[in-house]
């Protein structure tokens, strides 16, 4: 769930609130003021995904998968050519 930073227009306190994108948070939970929160710009958190032991560049992984799929397609084409179809 994403986290967002809000500043209260009345008490000027900054809050970090976790909520879904569709939820609207406008009331300050610190001072209780209604309709006083304003969303602040923040830097996104980027987490590194687990990659195989040897780190590969995205392009290398993409090319590897493309080649694997080319081989699969070649095998499928050969299987289709070898099948006999009834022409009636």
C-alpha positions as a Markdown table, in Angstrom:
| # | Residue | x | y | z |
|---|---|---|---|---|
| 1 | Unk | 0.0 | 0.0 | 0.0 |
| 2 | Unk | 1.5 | 3.4 | -0.9 |
| 3 | Unk | 2.4 | 6.0 | 1.6 |
| 4 | Unk | 1.7 | 9.6 | 1.3 |
| 5 | Unk | 2.8 | 12.7 | 3.1 |
| 6 | Unk | 0.2 | 15.3 | 4.2 |
| 7 | Unk | 0.5 | 18.7 | 5.8 |
| 8 | Unk | -2.2 | 20.2 | 8.0 |
| 9 | Unk | -3.3 | 23.7 | 7.1 |
| 10 | Unk | -4.1 | 24.5 | 10.7 |
| 11 | Unk | -1.4 | 22.9 | 12.9 |
| 12 | Unk | 1.2 | 22.6 | 10.1 |
| 13 | Unk | 2.2 | 19.1 | 11.2 |
| 14 | Unk | 3.3 | 16.6 | 8.6 |
| 15 | Unk | 1.8 | 13.1 | 8.6 |
| 16 | Unk | 2.7 | 10.0 | 6.7 |
| 17 | Unk | -0.4 | 8.1 | 5.9 |
| 18 | Unk | -0.7 | 4.7 | 4.2 |
| 19 | Unk | -3.8 | 4.3 | 2.0 |
| 20 | Unk | -4.9 | 3.2 | -1.4 |
| 21 | Unk | -5.0 | 5.5 | -4.4 |
| 22 | Unk | -8.8 | 5.7 | -4.4 |
| 23 | Unk | -9.1 | 6.8 | -0.8 |
| 24 | Unk | -9.3 | 10.5 | 0.0 |
| 25 | Unk | -7.7 | 11.7 | 3.3 |
| 26 | Unk | -8.6 | 15.3 | 4.2 |
| 27 | Unk | -9.1 | 15.4 | 8.0 |
| 28 | Unk | -6.1 | 15.9 | 10.3 |
| 29 | Unk | -5.8 | 13.1 | 12.8 |
| 30 | Unk | -3.5 | 15.2 | 15.0 |
| 31 | Unk | -5.5 | 18.4 | 15.7 |
| 32 | Unk | -8.9 | 17.0 | 14.5 |
| 33 | Unk | -9.4 | 19.9 | 11.9 |
| 34 | Unk | -11.8 | 18.9 | 9.1 |
| 35 | Unk | -10.8 | 19.3 | 5.4 |
| 36 | Unk | -7.3 | 20.7 | 6.3 |
| 37 | Unk | -4.8 | 18.1 | 4.9 |
| 38 | Unk | -2.9 | 18.9 | 1.7 |
| 39 | Unk | -0.9 | 16.2 | -0.1 |
| 40 | Unk | 2.8 | 16.9 | -0.4 |
| 41 | Unk | 5.1 | 15.9 | -3.2 |
| 42 | Unk | 7.4 | 13.0 | -2.2 |
| 43 | Unk | 10.1 | 10.9 | -3.7 |
| 44 | Unk | 8.9 | 7.4 | -4.6 |
| 45 | Unk | 10.4 | 4.4 | -2.9 |
| 46 | Unk | 12.2 | 2.1 | -5.3 |
| 47 | Unk | 13.0 | -1.3 | -4.1 |
| 48 | Unk | 15.5 | -3.5 | -6.0 |
| 49 | Unk | 14.0 | -6.8 | -7.0 |
| 50 | Unk | 15.9 | -10.1 | -6.4 |
| 51 | Unk | 17.9 | -10.9 | -9.5 |
| 52 | Unk | 19.9 | -14.0 | -10.2 |
| 53 | Unk | 23.4 | -14.3 | -8.6 |
| 54 | Unk | 25.0 | -12.6 | -11.6 |
| 55 | Unk | 23.2 | -9.3 | -12.1 |
| 56 | Unk | 22.0 | -9.0 | -15.7 |
| 57 | Unk | 20.9 | -5.9 | -17.5 |
| 58 | Unk | 17.3 | -5.6 | -18.5 |
| 59 | Unk | 18.2 | -5.7 | -22.1 |
| 60 | Unk | 20.1 | -8.9 | -21.6 |
| 61 | Unk | 17.2 | -10.6 | -19.9 |
| 62 | Unk | 14.8 | -9.4 | -22.6 |
| 63 | Unk | 17.0 | -10.7 | -25.4 |
| 64 | Unk | 17.4 | -14.0 | -23.6 |
| 65 | Unk | 13.6 | -14.4 | -23.4 |
| 66 | Unk | 13.1 | -13.4 | -27.0 |
| 67 | Unk | 15.6 | -16.1 | -28.1 |
| 68 | Unk | 13.9 | -18.8 | -25.9 |
| 69 | Unk | 10.5 | -17.9 | -27.5 |
| 70 | Unk | 12.0 | -18.0 | -31.0 |
| 71 | Unk | 13.1 | -21.6 | -30.4 |
| 72 | Unk | 9.6 | -22.5 | -29.1 |
| 73 | Unk | 8.0 | -21.0 | -32.2 |
| 74 | Unk | 10.4 | -22.9 | -34.5 |
| 75 | Unk | 9.5 | -26.2 | -32.8 |
| 76 | Unk | 5.8 | -25.4 | -33.1 |
| 77 | Unk | 6.1 | -24.5 | -36.8 |
| 78 | Unk | 7.9 | -27.8 | -37.5 |
| 79 | Unk | 5.2 | -29.7 | -35.7 |
| 80 | Unk | 2.5 | -28.0 | -37.7 |
| 81 | Unk | 4.3 | -28.8 | -41.0 |
| 82 | Unk | 4.7 | -32.4 | -40.1 |
| 83 | Unk | 0.9 | -32.9 | -39.4 |
| 84 | Unk | -1.3 | -34.3 | -42.1 |
| 85 | Unk | -4.5 | -32.6 | -42.5 |
| 86 | Unk | -7.6 | -34.0 | -44.2 |
| 87 | Unk | -8.3 | -31.8 | -47.3 |
| 88 | Unk | -12.0 | -32.8 | -47.6 |
